């Protein structure tokens, strides 16, 4: 593992307030503001009862984000960068059975398109470690280390995708904000398997910088 054990321990501790808040929502302890009202307590299989209105809309319009980001890349003359990445950059590449096993993953984030008129339209992060963990009946996904650290849960979606709901930790923060408390920190997207040992997390219309973020996940072991 390419992060220090102490870094992982601190991040794991920092995640618990977020998990506790999210689990309390799953238990039906909160359903106010722009969250969907539910007649019964939400369950891990019912992500829509937990997601904010804005995040449900982002997930619904994921293809619009993909089309817009691709158009921006092509308009900037950088379209040739996409085909070599194969199914990672093909919107309809999702395979059946998207679930991924717990463990450490080597990850990259591809930022496609831009929210600024003169911003870069294609950027790739350095590889980093992210971890998938079993949290009771659910899977969690977290980025270990770095300035921006997404943390969240993976919910059942359909035969070819899982739904990610989470929040962004910044800098040296020691705890994650509760999901739904700050819309600018909320994250929502879809996890898909695109090869036998390759997954991607699609994050449409992120609040900062890009039009579409695509996180690539490959098992380390």
MIDOSE-1310 file (N, C-alpha, C; in nm, 2 decimals, decimal comma, always signed):
residues 221
xxxx	+0,09/-0,12/+0,00/+0,00/+0,00/+0,00/+0,09/+0,12/+0,00; +0,06/+0,23/-0,08/+0,15/+0,34/-0,10/+0,11/+0,46/-0,01; +0,03/+0,44/+0,09/+0,01/+0,54/+0,19/+0,05/+0,49/+0,32; +0,09/+0,58/+0,41/+0,13/+0,54/+0,55/+0,02/+0,48/+0,62
xxxx	+0,04/+0,39/+0,71/-0,06/+0,33/+0,79/-0,13/+0,44/+0,88; -0,05/+0,53/+0,93/-0,11/+0,64/+1,01/-0,21/+0,72/+0,93; -0,17/+0,75/+0,80/-0,26/+0,83/+0,72/-0,40/+0,76/+0,70; -0,39/+0,63/+0,68/-0,51/+0,55/+0,66/-0,59/+0,55/+0,79
xxxx	-0,52/+0,53/+0,91/-0,59/+0,53/+1,04/-0,67/+0,66/+1,06; -0,60/+0,78/+1,03/-0,66/+0,90/+1,05/-0,78/+0,92/+0,96; -0,77/+0,89/+0,83/-0,88/+0,90/+0,74/-1,00/+0,81/+0,78; -0,96/+0,69/+0,82/-1,07/+0,60/+0,86/-1,15/+0,66/+0,98
xxxx	-1,08/+0,72/+1,08/-1,15/+0,78/+1,19/-1,23/+0,90/+1,15; -1,17/+0,98/+1,05/-1,24/+1,10/+1,00/-1,37/+1,06/+0,93; -1,38/+0,94/+0,88/-1,50/+0,91/+0,80/-1,62/+0,88/+0,89; -1,60/+0,84/+1,01/-1,71/+0,79/+1,10/-1,82/+0,89/+1,12
xxxx	-1,79/+1,02/+1,14/-1,90/+1,11/+1,15/-1,99/+1,11/+1,03; -1,93/+1,10/+0,91/-2,01/+1,10/+0,79/-2,09/+0,97/+0,78; -2,02/+0,86/+0,81/-2,10/+0,73/+0,80/-2,21/+0,73/+0,90; -2,19/+0,78/+1,02/-2,29/+0,79/+1,13/-2,41/+0,87/+1,08
xxxx	-2,38/+0,99/+1,02/-2,49/+1,07/+0,97/-2,56/+1,01/+0,86; -2,49/+0,94/+0,77/-2,56/+0,88/+0,65/-2,64/+0,76/+0,70; -2,59/+0,68/+0,80/-2,66/+0,57/+0,85/-2,79/+0,62/+0,92; -2,78/+0,73/+0,99/-2,90/+0,78/+1,06/-3,00/+0,82/+0,96
xxxx	-2,96/+0,88/+0,84/-3,06/+0,91/+0,74/-3,12/+0,78/+0,68; -3,04/+0,68/+0,66/-3,09/+0,55/+0,62/-3,19/+0,49/+0,71; -3,18/+0,52/+0,84/-3,27/+0,47/+0,94/-3,39/+0,56/+0,95; -3,40/+0,67/+0,87/-3,52/+0,75/+0,87/-3,51/+0,86/+0,97
xxxx	-3,40/+0,90/+1,02/-3,39/+1,00/+1,12/-3,39/+1,14/+1,06; -3,38/+1,16/+0,93/-3,39/+1,29/+0,87/-3,44/+1,28/+0,73; -3,54/+1,37/+0,70/-3,59/+1,37/+0,57/-3,65/+1,51/+0,54; -3,57/+1,61/+0,56/-3,61/+1,75/+0,54/-3,54/+1,82/+0,43
xxxx	-3,56/+1,95/+0,42/-3,50/+2,03/+0,32/-3,53/+1,98/+0,18; -3,42/+1,96/+0,10/-3,45/+1,92/-0,04/-3,43/+1,77/-0,05; -3,43/+1,69/+0,06/-3,43/+1,55/+0,05/-3,57/+1,50/+0,02; -3,58/+1,38/-0,05/-3,71/+1,33/-0,08/-3,78/+1,28/+0,04
xxxx	-3,91/+1,31/+0,05/-3,99/+1,25/+0,16/-4,02/+1,10/+0,13; -4,02/+1,02/+0,23/-4,05/+0,88/+0,21/-4,15/+0,83/+0,32; -4,24/+0,75/+0,27/-4,35/+0,70/+0,36/-4,29/+0,60/+0,46; -4,18/+0,53/+0,42/-4,12/+0,44/+0,51/-3,97/+0,48/+0,52
xxxx	-3,90/+0,42/+0,62/-3,76/+0,45/+0,64/-3,68/+0,41/+0,52; -3,59/+0,49/+0,47/-3,50/+0,45/+0,36/-3,42/+0,32/+0,39; -3,38/+0,25/+0,29/-3,30/+0,14/+0,30/-3,18/+0,15/+0,21; -3,08/+0,06/+0,23/-2,97/+0,07/+0,14/-3,00/+0,05/-0,01
xxxx	-3,12/-0,01/-0,04/-3,16/-0,04/-0,18/-3,23/+0,08/-0,23; -3,26/+0,18/-0,16/-3,34/+0,30/-0,20/-3,26/+0,43/-0,19; -3,16/+0,45/-0,28/-3,08/+0,56/-0,27/-3,15/+0,69/-0,29; -3,26/+0,69/-0,37/-3,34/+0,81/-0,40/-3,40/+0,87/-0,28
xxxx	-3,43/+0,79/-0,18/-3,48/+0,85/-0,05/-3,38/+0,92/+0,03; -3,25/+0,90/+0,00/-3,15/+0,97/+0,07/-3,09/+1,09/-0,01; -3,08/+1,07/-0,15/-3,02/+1,17/-0,23/-3,09/+1,31/-0,23; -3,02/+1,42/-0,24/-3,08/+1,55/-0,25/-3,14/+1,56/-0,39
xxxx	-3,23/+1,66/-0,41/-3,29/+1,68/-0,54/-3,19/+1,71/-0,64; -3,09/+1,79/-0,61/-2,98/+1,83/-0,70/-2,90/+1,70/-0,74; -2,87/+1,61/-0,65/-2,80/+1,50/-0,68/-2,88/+1,40/-0,76; -3,00/+1,38/-0,74/-3,09/+1,30/-0,82/-3,09/+1,35/-0,97
xxxx	-3,09/+1,48/-0,98/-3,09/+1,54/-1,11/-2,95/+1,52/-1,18; -2,84/+1,53/-1,11/-2,71/+1,51/-1,17/-2,70/+1,37/-1,22; -2,74/+1,27/-1,14/-2,74/+1,13/-1,18/-2,82/+1,11/-1,30; -2,94/+1,17/-1,30/-3,03/+1,15/-1,41/-2,98/+1,20/-1,55
xxxx	-2,90/+1,31/-1,54/-2,85/+1,38/-1,66/-2,71/+1,35/-1,69; -2,66/+1,23/-1,64/-2,52/+1,20/-1,66/-2,48/+1,20/-1,81; -2,57/+1,16/-1,90/-2,53/+1,15/-2,04/-2,52/+1,30/-2,10; -2,60/+1,39/-2,05/-2,59/+1,53/-2,09/-2,45/+1,58/-2,05
xxxx	-2,40/+1,54/-1,93/-2,27/+1,59/-1,89/-2,16/+1,53/-1,98; -2,18/+1,40/-2,02/-2,08/+1,34/-2,11/-2,08/+1,40/-2,25; -2,19/+1,43/-2,30/-2,20/+1,49/-2,43/-2,14/+1,63/-2,43; -2,17/+1,71/-2,33/-2,12/+1,84/-2,32/-1,97/+1,84/-2,30
xxxx	-1,92/+1,76/-2,21/-1,77/+1,75/-2,19/-1,70/+1,71/-2,32; -1,75/+1,61/-2,39/-1,68/+1,56/-2,51/-1,68/+1,67/-2,62; -1,79/+1,75/-2,63/-1,80/+1,86/-2,72/-1,69/+1,97/-2,69; -1,68/+1,99/-2,56/-1,58/+2,09/-2,52/-1,43/+2,05/-2,56
xxxx	-1,41/+1,92/-2,53/-1,28/+1,86/-2,56/-1,25/+1,87/-2,71; -1,35/+1,83/-2,79/-1,33/+1,83/-2,94/-1,32/+1,97/-2,99; -1,39/+2,07/-2,93/-1,38/+2,21/-2,98/-1,24/+2,26/-2,95; -1,18/+2,21/-2,84/-1,05/+2,26/-2,81/-0,94/+2,19/-2,89
xxxx	-0,97/+2,10/-2,97/-0,88/+2,02/-3,06/-0,80/+1,91/-2,98; -0,86/+1,86/-2,87/-0,80/+1,76/-2,79/-0,87/+1,63/-2,79; -0,96/+1,61/-2,89/-1,04/+1,49/-2,90/-0,96/+1,36/-2,92; -0,84/+1,37/-2,97/-0,76/+1,25/-3,00/-0,71/+1,19/-2,87
xxxx	-0,73/+1,26/-2,76/-0,68/+1,20/-2,63/-0,78/+1,10/-2,57; -0,90/+1,09/-2,63/-1,00/+1,00/-2,57/-1,00/+0,86/-2,62; -0,99/+0,84/-2,75/-0,99/+0,70/-2,80/-0,89/+0,60/-2,74; -0,76/+0,65/-2,72/-0,67/+0,55/-2,66/-0,70/+0,50/-2,52
xxxx	-0,80/+0,57/-2,45/-0,84/+0,52/-2,32/-0,94/+0,41/-2,32; -0,99/+0,38/-2,44/-1,08/+0,26/-2,46/-1,21/+0,28/-2,39; -1,26/+0,17/-2,33/-1,40/+0,18/-2,27/-1,41/+0,28/-2,16; -1,30/+0,32/-2,10/-1,30/+0,42/-1,99/-1,38/+0,55/-2,04
xxxx	-1,36/+0,58/-2,17/-1,42/+0,71/-2,22/-1,53/+0,68/-2,32; -1,59/+0,56/-2,31/-1,70/+0,53/-2,39/-1,83/+0,53/-2,30; -1,92/+0,61/-2,33/-2,04/+0,63/-2,23/-2,12/+0,50/-2,21; -2,12/+0,41/-2,32/-2,21/+0,29/-2,31/-2,13/+0,16/-2,29
xxxx	-2,01/+0,18/-2,22/-1,92/+0,06/-2,20/-1,95/-0,02/-2,08; -2,06/+0,01/-2,00/-2,08/-0,06/-1,87/-2,12/-0,20/-1,90; -2,06/-0,29/-1,82/-2,09/-0,44/-1,82/-2,18/-0,47/-1,71; -2,24/-0,59/-1,71/-2,32/-0,64/-1,61/-2,24/-0,67/-1,48
xxxx	-2,31/-0,68/-1,37/-2,25/-0,71/-1,24/-2,15/-0,60/-1,20; -2,19/-0,48/-1,16/-2,09/-0,37/-1,14/-2,02/-0,38/-1,00; -2,07/-0,47/-0,91/-2,01/-0,47/-0,78/-1,86/-0,50/-0,78; -1,79/-0,44/-0,69/-1,64/-0,45/-0,69/-1,61/-0,50/-0,55
xxxx	-1,50/-0,59/-0,54/-1,47/-0,65/-0,41/-1,40/-0,54/-0,32; -1,41/-0,56/-0,19/-1,34/-0,47/-0,10/-1,19/-0,48/-0,11; -1,12/-0,38/-0,09/-0,97/-0,38/-0,10/-0,92/-0,25/-0,14; -0,79/-0,24/-0,17/-0,72/-0,12/-0,21/-0,72/-0,12/-0,37
xxxx	-0,73/+0,00/-0,42/-0,74/+0,02/-0,57/-0,64/+0,13/-0,61; -0,58/+0,11/-0,72/-0,51/+0,22/-0,78/-0,60/+0,30/-0,87; -0,61/+0,43/-0,84/-0,71/+0,52/-0,90/-0,65/+0,64/-0,97; -0,72/+0,69/-1,07/-0,69/+0,82/-1,14/-0,82/+0,89/-1,16
xxxx	-0,82/+1,02/-1,16/-0,94/+1,10/-1,20/-0,91/+1,18/-1,32; -1,00/+1,16/-1,42/-0,99/+1,23/-1,55/-1,10/+1,34/-1,54; -1,06/+1,47/-1,55/-1,15/+1,58/-1,55/-1,17/+1,62/-1,69; -1,30/+1,61/-1,74/-1,33/+1,64/-1,88/-1,42/+1,76/-1,89
xxxx	-1,39/+1,84/-1,98/-1,47/+1,97/-2,00/-1,43/+2,07/-1,89; -1,49/+2,18/-1,90/-1,46/+2,29/-1,80/-1,58/+2,38/-1,77; -1,58/+2,43/-1,65/-1,68/+2,52/-1,61/-1,64/+2,67/-1,63; -1,52/+2,69/-1,67/-1,47/+2,83/-1,70/-1,44/+2,84/-1,85
xxxx	-1,46/+2,96/-1,90/-1,45/+2,98/-2,04/-1,31/+2,95/-2,09; -1,21/+2,98/-2,01/-1,07/+2,95/-2,06/-1,00/+2,84/-1,98; -1,08/+2,75/-1,92/-1,02/+2,65/-1,84/-0,97/+2,53/-1,92; -0,89/+2,45/-1,87/-0,84/+2,33/-1,94/-0,96/+2,23/-1,96
xxxx	-0,96/+2,16/-2,07/-1,08/+2,07/-2,10/-1,04/+1,92/-2,08; -0,91/+1,89/-2,05/-0,88/+1,75/-2,03/-0,76/+1,75/-1,93; -0,78/+1,69/-1,81/-0,67/+1,68/-1,72/-0,68/+1,54/-1,65; -0,56/+1,49/-1,62/-0,55/+1,36/-1,55/-0,47/+1,37/-1,43
xxxx	-0,52/+1,32/-1,32/-0,45/+1,32/-1,19/-0,34/+1,22/-1,19; -0,25/+1,24/-1,10/-0,15/+1,13/-1,07/-0,22/+1,01/-1,00; -0,17/+0,89/-1,02/-0,23/+0,78/-0,95/-0,24/+0,80/-0,80; -0,34/+0,75/-0,74/-0,36/+0,75/-0,59/-0,43/+0,63/-0,55
xxxx	-0,42/+0,61/-0,42/-0,49/+0,49/-0,36/-0,63/+0,52/-0,31; -0,72/+0,44/-0,35/-0,85/+0,45/-0,29/-0,89/+0,31/-0,23; -0,99/+0,31/-0,14/-1,02/+0,19/-0,07/-1,17/+0,17/-0,08; -1,21/+0,04/-0,11/-1,35/+0,00/-0,10/-1,35/-0,09/+0,03
xxxx	-1,45/-0,06/+0,11/-1,46/-0,14/+0,24/-1,61/-0,18/+0,26; -1,62/-0,30/+0,32/-1,76/-0,35/+0,36/-1,80/-0,28/+0,49; -1,91/-0,20/+0,48/-1,97/-0,13/+0,60/-2,10/-0,19/+0,63; -2,11/-0,30/+0,70/-2,24/-0,37/+0,72/-2,29/-0,43/+0,59
xxxx	-2,41/-0,38/+0,55/-2,46/-0,44/+0,43/-2,42/-0,36/+0,30; -2,34/-0,26/+0,32/-2,31/-0,17/+0,21/-2,16/-0,16/+0,19; -2,12/-0,10/+0,07/-1,98/-0,08/+0,04/-1,96/+0,07/+0,05; -1,84/+0,11/+0,10/-1,79/+0,24/+0,11/-1,68/+0,26/+0,01
xxxx	-1,66/+0,38/-0,04/-1,55/+0,42/-0,12/-1,48/+0,54/-0,07; -1,35/+0,54/-0,05/-1,28/+0,66/+0,00/-1,15/+0,67/-0,07; -1,11/+0,80/-0,09/-0,97/+0,83/-0,14/-0,88/+0,85/-0,03; -0,76/+0,79/-0,03/-0,67/+0,80/+0,08/-0,56/+0,90/+0,05
xxxx	-0,56/+1,01/+0,13/-0,46/+1,11/+0,11/-0,49/+1,21/+0,00; -0,41/+1,32/-0,01/-0,43/+1,42/-0,11/-0,51/+1,54/-0,05; -0,53/+1,64/-0,13/-0,60/+1,76/-0,09/-0,75/+1,75/-0,10; -0,80/+1,68/-0,20/-0,94/+1,65/-0,22/-0,96/+1,50/-0,20
xxxx	-1,04/+1,47/-0,09/-1,07/+1,33/-0,06/-1,22/+1,29/-0,06; -1,27/+1,24/-0,17/-1,41/+1,19/-0,17/-1,43/+1,07/-0,08; -1,54/+1,07/-0,01/-1,57/+0,96/+0,08/-1,72/+0,94/+0,06; -1,77/+0,82/+0,05/-1,91/+0,79/+0,03/-1,95/+0,65/+0,03
xxxx	-2,08/+0,62/+0,01/-2,14/+0,49/+0,00/-2,17/+0,45/-0,14; -2,17/+0,32/-0,17/-2,22/+0,27/-0,30/-2,35/+0,20/-0,28; -2,45/+0,24/-0,35/-2,59/+0,18/-0,33/-2,62/+0,10/-0,45; -2,70/+0,00/-0,44/-2,75/-0,08/-0,55/-2,82/+0,01/-0,65
xxxx	-2,79/+0,00/-0,78/-2,85/+0,08/-0,88/-2,94/-0,01/-0,97; -2,87/-0,06/-1,08/-2,94/-0,16/-1,17/-2,84/-0,27/-1,21; -2,86/-0,34/-1,31/-2,78/-0,45/-1,35/-2,64/-0,41/-1,39; -2,62/-0,28/-1,43/-2,49/-0,24/-1,48/-2,43/-0,12/-1,40
xxxx	-2,49/-0,08/-1,29/-2,43/+0,03/-1,22/-2,47/+0,03/-1,07; -2,38/+0,09/-0,99/-2,41/+0,12/-0,86/-2,42/+0,28/-0,84; -2,48/+0,33/-0,74/-2,49/+0,47/-0,72/-2,41/+0,51/-0,61; -2,33/+0,62/-0,63/-2,24/+0,67/-0,53/-2,30/+0,80/-0,48
xxxx	-2,31/+0,81/-0,34/-2,34/+0,93/-0,28/-2,24/+0,96/-0,17; -2,18/+1,08/-0,17/-2,07/+1,11/-0,07/-2,05/+1,25/-0,06; -1,94/+1,29/+0,00/-1,90/+1,42/+0,03/-1,75/+1,44/+0,01; -1,70/+1,56/+0,00/-1,56/+1,59/-0,03/-1,50/+1,64/+0,10
xxxx	-1,39/+1,57/+0,14/-1,30/+1,63/+0,25/-1,19/+1,71/+0,18; -1,15/+1,82/+0,24/-1,05/+1,91/+0,18/-0,93/+1,92/+0,28; -0,82/+1,93/+0,22/-0,69/+1,96/+0,29/-0,67/+1,87/+0,41; -0,65/+1,93/+0,53/-0,62/+1,84/+0,64/-0,74/+1,83/+0,74
xxxx	-0,86/+1,84/+0,68/-0,98/+1,82/+0,76/-0,98/+1,69/+0,83; -1,03/+1,68/+0,95/-1,02/+1,56/+1,03/-1,16/+1,49/+1,03; -1,26/+1,55/+0,97/-1,39/+1,48/+0,96/-1,46/+1,53/+0,83; -1,55/+1,45/+0,78/-1,62/+1,48/+0,66/-1,75/+1,56/+0,70
xxxx	-1,79/+1,65/+0,62/-1,92/+1,71/+0,64/-2,03/+1,61/+0,62; -2,14/+1,63/+0,69/-2,26/+1,55/+0,67/-2,31/+1,56/+0,53; -2,35/+1,45/+0,47/-2,41/+1,46/+0,34/-2,53/+1,55/+0,34; -2,55/+1,64/+0,24/-2,66/+1,73/+0,24/-2,65/+1,86/+0,31
xxxx	-2,54/+1,87/+0,39/-2,52/+2,00/+0,47/-2,47/+2,11/+0,38; -2,38/+2,08/+0,29/-2,32/+2,18/+0,20/-2,32/+2,12/+0,06; -2,42/+2,17/-0,02/-2,43/+2,12/-0,16/-2,30/+2,13/-0,24; -2,21/+2,22/-0,21/-2,09/+2,23/-0,29/-2,00/+2,12/-0,26
xxxx	-2,02/+2,05/-0,14/-1,93/+1,94/-0,11/-2,00/+1,80/-0,15; -2,13/+1,80/-0,17/-2,20/+1,68/-0,20/-2,15/+1,62/-0,33; -2,14/+1,49/-0,34/-2,09/+1,42/-0,46/-2,19/+1,31/-0,49; -2,22/+1,29/-0,62/-2,31/+1,19/-0,67/-2,27/+1,14/-0,80
xxxx	-2,28/+1,01/-0,83/-2,25/+0,96/-0,95/-2,28/+0,81/-0,96; -2,22/+0,74/-1,06/-2,25/+0,60/-1,09/-2,12/+0,52/-1,11; -2,12/+0,41/-1,04/-2,00/+0,32/-1,06/-2,04/+0,21/-1,16; -1,95/+0,19/-1,25/-1,97/+0,09/-1,36/-1,84/+0,00/-1,37
xxxx	-1,87/-0,13/-1,41/-1,75/-0,21/-1,44/-1,74/-0,21/-1,60; -1,61/-0,19/-1,64/-1,59/-0,17/-1,79/-1,50/-0,28/-1,84; -1,44/-0,36/-1,76/-1,36/-0,47/-1,80/-1,35/-0,57/-1,68; -1,30/-0,69/-1,70/-1,30/-0,79/-1,58/-1,24/-0,73/-1,45
xxxx	-1,14/-0,65/-1,46/-1,08/-0,60/-1,34/-1,06/-0,44/-1,35; -1,16/-0,38/-1,40/-1,15/-0,23/-1,42/-1,29/-0,17/-1,40; -1,29/-0,07/-1,32/-1,42/+0,00/-1,29/-1,40/+0,15/-1,32; -1,51/+0,22/-1,33/-1,50/+0,37/-1,33/-1,62/+0,43/-1,25
xxxx	-1,59/+0,54/-1,19/-1,69/+0,62/-1,12/-1,72/+0,74/-1,20; -1,84/+0,76/-1,25/-1,88/+0,87/-1,33/-1,94/+0,98/-1,24; -1,89/+1,10/-1,24/-1,94/+1,21/-1,15/-1,98/+1,32/-1,24; -2,11/+1,32/-1,28/-2,16/+1,43/-1,38/-2,18/+1,56/-1,31
xxxx	-2,14/+1,67/-1,38/-2,16/+1,81/-1,34/-2,11/+1,83/-1,19; -1,98/+1,80/-1,17/-1,92/+1,83/-1,04/-1,93/+1,98/-1,01; -1,93/+2,02/-0,89/-1,95/+2,16/-0,85/-1,82/+2,25/-0,89; -1,71/+2,18/-0,90/-1,59/+2,26/-0,93/-1,52/+2,22/-1,06
xxxx	-1,47/+2,31/-1,13/-1,37/+2,29/-1,24/-1,43/+2,23/-1,36; -1,47/+2,11/-1,36/-1,50/+2,03/-1,48/-1,65/+2,01/-1,51; -1,67/+1,96/-1,63/-1,81/+1,92/-1,66/-1,84/+1,78/-1,62; -1,74/+1,69/-1,63/-1,76/+1,55/-1,60/-1,63/+1,50/-1,54
xxxx	-1,63/+1,43/-1,43/-1,52/+1,36/-1,37/-1,54/+1,21/-1,39; -1,43/+1,14/-1,43/-1,43/+1,00/-1,44/-1,32/+0,94/-1,36; -1,35/+0,87/-1,25/-1,25/+0,80/-1,17/-1,23/+0,66/-1,22; -1,10/+0,62/-1,25/-1,07/+0,49/-1,29/-1,02/+0,41/-1,16
xxxx	-1,07/+0,29/-1,15/-1,03/+0,20/-1,04/-0,98/+0,07/-1,09; -0,86/+0,03/-1,05/-0,80/-0,10/-1,08/-0,75/-0,16/-0,95; -0,79/-0,29/-0,92/-0,74/-0,35/-0,80/-0,59/-0,35/-0,79; -0,53/-0,32/-0,67/-0,39/-0,33/-0,65/-0,34/-0,47/-0,64
x	-0,41/-0,56/-0,58/-0,36/-0,69/-0,56/-0,40/-0,77/-0,69
